[in-house]
Amino acid sequence: MVVVLSCCGKQERQVTDPVSESLKFQPWEDTVQPTGSPAYLGLGTYAKVLCTAVFASKREPEEAFQNSGKLILPEEFHSSVSYEIDQEAGKAVVSIGDSLKRSATFYGDQGCIIDSKEGLKFEPVEVVSALPEAAITPWPMGDLNSSAVQGYNLGLLNQAVDSAFNPKALTAAFLVIHKGEIIAEKYGEGISKDTQLESWSMGKSLTATLIGRLIQMGRLTINQKAPIKEWQAEGDPRAEITITNLLQMSSGLRFPAHRDPQVTVPIPLLAHMYIYTSPMNVFDFSVNRPLEFVPGSTGRYRNCDPLMLGYILRQIVEADGRNYWSWPQEELFDKIGIREQLLETDIHGNFILTGFDYGTARNWGRLGMLYLNDGVWNNVRLLPEGFTEFVSSHASGWEKPIYGGLFWLNGTGELELPKDAYYMAGGGGQRTIIVPSLDLVVVRMGHSEGGAFMQASLNSALKLVVAAL
């Protein structure tokens, strides 16, 4: 196999497989590069997040403006930003001064999308659940809890909840599920069990789940080469990238991110973040990237890999004649008691499940339970046998045992939990934690401005939860 590697801004041709040495491949440059000032790009994300917080999460505009949306905007601009909400148009506008403005508009079940002069390239659709009313349906298929909490140290559980709600952490929701039953639950001011909350990169684990559904349905296999037509030209080394590589974030695609060693450019100018800042086709932006590493050799936390899985998902679903926007509801959410999960898109209608996704704490708890139950729900296998073991096992391309298959691992003991714990994680302190040895799921969600204080608060709560069991 011939692989193009990037070094010091140049590309070099390296032969890694003598059998394929005769293949000829011409190196190419990235077709799209991040453009725009860091302030301009960061405002795009700020507008989108504020829009969703107000129109989907139903949060108060001033509270949402202060506590969410600043993740990508450089800190030196935070004190200069102002905002406007147009309730009638479903629009949020954020500004720095009179000349620098970005906006986003709410499109119902596709959420908020950053405004573009081009307008939308797809027709938004309504996503409807087929499930009966949650209030009269027993947990976990509904919200009716069947029994009071018994057999636990309630004093310790209450202390755990109090620890999770450290005021500086801006916790929005804390949910503990043990042996399938909710044993502790609390929400922040203005938040309820029905609030769709910012979830950020927990959507990567949701991507893995949707891919798992395709595998269980016989439409993919985990070890096959990625069926991406743009990578199939003769001599293109990307043809060697597998579904496993993409799930383990080890495709080798060059897609600079904030976790990469020696990052020196402003955060909004990283390809990893650029997809959140601009009205673009996120799949096209990701598919046209050169290789930096041999596929499978090097783990890097980069949005390109889950986006490419999303690209494959859309191609397969539409090839089957199904509605792409409704498919997750029909094939996953309805099957595990989730009536609404907001999956936002770009202007072309592509899900941006690397970060622009919103769900309730109970939604994420149900997803955690699906993994705790080895992908089986109500005696029906929704994920292939062995899939939960795959996503929760150390990916070979990662030096430390901290990453699996679009799930983080507790291999280095970051969490005050047994080492078999693994979890979905999102910016600003979003967590859905699965602990097989304790038959436990813990969900913690919060507003991004409190993210720096989340870890200590969460670990204090987790220690108390374990003691209460």
N, C-alpha and C positions, 0 to 999 in steps of 0.2 A: 504494500500500500504506500502511495506517495502522499505525504502530509506536508501542508504549508504551515510553517511556524512563523510567529512574529517576534522580532527582536529589535529593540531600539528603534522602533518606527519603520523598520524594513521587514520584508518577508523573505524567507529562505526556503529552498526546496530541500527536503530531507527524506531519504528513503528509509522506511522502517520495516518494510517487508520485501525481501529480495525477490520473492515470487512475483510480485506486482511491479517490479522495477521498470518494466517496459511501458507501463502506463504513463501517458504524458498528461500533465496538468499545468495549465497556465494560471499563476496566482492572480488574484483580483483584489481590488480595494473595497472597503465598505461602501455600499452604494448610497447610504444616507448617514450623515453625521449630525450630531446635535448642534443646533444653531440657536442664536438668541442669547441675550444676557442672562446671567443667573437670576437676576431680579424678575425679569420678564417670565422666564420659565417657571420659577417658583410660584409666581402669582397664579399661573394656570392651575397648578395643583391646589393651591389655597382656595380658589374660586370653586373648583369641582367639589372639594371636601366640604366646604361651607354649604354649598347648594344641597348636597345629599343630607347633611346633618339637619338642615331646616325642613326640606320638603319630603324626605323619606323617613328620617329618624324623628321628626317632629320636635326637635330641640329648639330652645329659645335662641334666636339669632346671635345675640350678644355673647351668650355663654359658649355657643359653638365657635364663634369667631375667636374668642380668647383661648379656648382649650383644644381646638382641633385645626389642622390644616397647615401648620407652620413647618412640618417635617422637612420639606425640601427647600423652602425659602431660606436663603442665608440669613443668619441671625442679625447681621447689621441692618437689615431692612425691617425687622419685626415691628419696631416702634413707629414706623412710618406708614403702615398699612391702614387703610380705611375700607369700609364696605357699604354696600347697598343691597337690599333685598326687594325684588319686585314680585310680590305675592301673586299678582294676576298673571304675569308671564312665566312664573316659576323659574325665576332667574336670580343668580347671585353674581354680584360684581365686586371685585376687590381692586384697589388702586394704590399706587404710590404717587402722590402729587396729582397733577391734573392730566398728565400725558400718558402715564403707564397704567393701563387697565387691562384686566382679563375677566372673562365671564364664563359661566356655565349655566345650562338650562336643564330642567327636569323633564324627563320623557317617560314617566310612569314606571312600568315594570322593567325598563332598561336603565332606570336611575338617571343620574345627571351626567352630562357629556360636555366637555369643554367646547365652547363655541368656536366655530370656524366660518370663514367667509364662504367656503364651499358648501356649507350646510351638511345635513346628514346624507349618507349614501345608502341608507336602508330605511325601511318603513317600520317604526316601532310596533311591537305587538303586545297584546295583553297575555299574561301568563296566569292561568287559572288552576287552582288545586282541585282535585277530584275528591278530597277528603271531607268527611262530615265536620260539623262544628267542633272546634277543639274543646270548648268549655264543657261539653257533655260526653266527651270521649276520654276514657281512662288513659293515664300516663303509661307508656311513653308515646302512644299513637295520638294522644290528645294531652290536654293540660289538667285533667281531673285527677288529683292525687288520691290514691285508694286508701291510704292508711297514714296514721300519725307516726312520727319518728319515735322508735322504741329501741332500747338496747344499746344506746350510745351515751357517752358522757356529754350531756347537753351543755354543761358549763364550758367544757373545752371547745365544743363546736361554736358556741357564742363568742368565745375568745378568738377563735380562728377567723370568724367573720369580721370581728372588730379589727383584727390585725390586717386583714385584706383591705379594709377601708381606711388605711392611713390617709389623712386629708391631702397630703402632698402628692400622693399617687394618682389622684383623680379617678379612683375606681368607679366604674359604672355598673358592673355586675360581678357577682361571685356565686358560683353554683357548685355544689358537691353532690355527686351521685355515687352511691355505694350499693353494690349488688342490684343495680337497676332502679333503685329508689332514690328520690331526692331527699337528702338528709339535712341540707343547709342551703339557703338561698337568700340573697339580699340584693337590692338595687339602689343606685345613687339617686340623688334628687332629680326629678323630672324623667326618670327612666323606669320602665316596667318590664315584665317578662315578655312583652310584645314589641319592645323597641328594637328596631333593626340598627345595630351598632357597627361602627367602623371596625373592620376585622383585619384589614391589610393582608399580610402574607399568609395568614391562615388559609387564604384562598389557594395557595400552592398545594396544600394538603387536600383541599377539595378537588383540585385538578387531578391529583393522584387517584382520588376516589372515583371520579368520572371515568378515568382511564381504566381503573379496575372493573368498572361496570362493562365497558366495551370488551375487555378481555373475557369476563364471565359470559358475555353474550356471544362470544366466538368471533368477534370482529377484529381482534388484535391478539398477538401473543407477546409476552413480556420480553422475549429474547430476539424478536425479529428486528430487521433493519427498519429504521423509521421510514414509513411510506410517504416521503416528501418529494414531489416531482422535481423541484428546483435543485435537488442534490443528486439527481440520477445521471447527469451527463458523464460521458466516459472520462475517467481519470479524476473525477471529483472525489476527494477523500471524505467528504461529508456523507457519502453514501454508506460509509461504515458505521455511522452513528446508529445505535440501537435504542429501542424503547427503554431498556434498562439504563443506558447512559443518560437519557433525558430525565428519567425519574430520579436518578441519583445525582443530578446536576454535575455530570462529568462528560458532557458532549465534547468539550474542548473548543466550542465556539468563542470567538473573541467578542466580548460584551462587557467592557469595563464596569466594575461595581465598587461600592463603598467598602466592601469587605476584602477586596483584593489587596495584596501587599503593596505598600508604597504608593497609595493613591494620593495624587497631588492636585488634581484638577477640581474645580468647584463641583459640589455634589450634583446640581441640576444638569451639568454637562456630561455626566456619566450615562452611557447607553442604558444602564440598569434603571436609572431614574427618569430618563428622557421620556419614556413611554407614559409617565404620569403627568407630563407637563404640557403636552402638545396634541392638537387634533391630528391624528395620523392613523395609518393602518399598522397596528402594532405587530401583526403577523408578518407583513412584508418587511418591516423594519428588522425583525429578528431573523427571518429566514435567509436574508442576504448578508450573512456575516461569514468571514473567513475563519478557518481554524487557527487556534493559538496553541492547542495541545492535542496530542494523539487521543482520539476518543476513548474514554474509559480510564485514562491514565491519571487525570488530575481533577479533583473536586473543587469547584468554585461556585460560590453562591451568586448566581446570575439569573436574571429574569428570562433570558432567552430560552432556557430549556423547558420550563413549564409553559411558556407561550407557544413553543413548537408542539408540545403535547396538545395544547388548545387548538392549534391549527389542524392537527391530525383529527381531533375530535370533530371539528366543524366539517371537514371534508367527508368523514365517514357518515356522520349523521345526515348530511344533505344528500350524499350519494344513495342513502337508504330511503330517500323521499320523506324524511322527518323534518319537523320544524326545529331548527337549531336552538331557538330561544326557549322553547317549551320543553325540549328533551330532558334537561336536568330535573325539572319538576316531575315529569312523567316517569322517568326511569330511576330516579334516586329519591328525591325529596318526598314525594307522595308515599313511597314505600316505607319510610321510616318516621312518618308523623310530622314532617316539616311542611307547613302550608305556604310559607313565603320565605324566600331567601333571595336577596337582591344581588344579581350578578350584572355589574355595569359593563358597558361596552365603549369601544371607540366610535368614531363617526361612520365606520363601515359595518358596525354591528358585531365586531369581534369581542368576545368576553375578555376583559382585562383581569383575569382571575389571579394574577400575581399580587393584587393589592386592592383593586376597586370592587370589593365585595362586602356585603353587609348581612349580618344575621343576628338573631336573638341568642342570648346565652343558652336557652333551652335547645335551640337548633343545633348549636355546636356541641351541646351535651349529647344529643341524639347521635350525631356523627361519631363522637367519642365512643358511645356505647356500641355502635356498629363494629368498630375496630376491637373493642373489648370482647365482643361476641364472635371474633374471627370472621367477620364479614357476613354473618348470618343474622337475619331479622325475621321473627315470627316463623322460624323453621324453614325460611327460604334463603338460599345462598345468593347474596347480591354481589359479593366480591369473590374472586376465585380462591380456591383452597391454596393456602400458603402465601397469599398476598399480604396479609397483616404481618406475617413473619418477615417478608421481604422489606416492607417499608420501615420496619422497626429494627432492622439489622444494619450494622456498620457498612457503609458503602466503601468499597475497596479503594476508590480514588481519593478518599479523604484521609489525610494523615492521622487525625485524631478521631476517636469513636464518638463523633458529635452529630453525624448526619447519616440518614438512611435513604428512604425513597420519598422525597418531598416532605419528610417529617424530621424533626430534630430529635436527638437521642440524649439520654441522661448519662452517657458513658463516662463523663468526667465528673459527675456529681454536682452539676450546677444547681440542680433542684434538691431540696431536702426530702428526697424520696428514694426508694430502692432504685438500683441501677437499671432495672428493666423498664422504667418509665420512659415513654417517648411522647412527643407532643407537637401540635400545630403551634406556630408562633407568628405573630404579626407585629409590625411597628407600633410603638407606643404602648407596648405591654399587653398585647392580646395573647392569650394562651388557652389551648384545650389540651389537657394532660391526661394520658391514658396510663394506668398502672396495673398491668395484668396480675401481678402477684398479690395485689390488694383488692382486686375487683372494683377499681375506683376510677372515676372520671372527675376531674376538677376543671372548671371553666372560670377564667378571670379575664374581664374585659374592662378597658378604661379609655379615657381621652388622652390623646397623644402627648399633650404637654406635661402629663404626669409620669411619662415613661421612665424617666431617670430614677424615680423613686419606687418603681414597681417591684424590682427583684427582691429587695430586702423585705418589703411588705408581704409579697407572695410567699417567700420562704418561711417567714414567721408563721403565716397562716397554715402552710402545708405541714409544718412540724406539729402544730396543734391538731390538725385534722387527723393525722396518723395516730397521735396519742388518743384521740377520741374514739377511734375504731376499736 
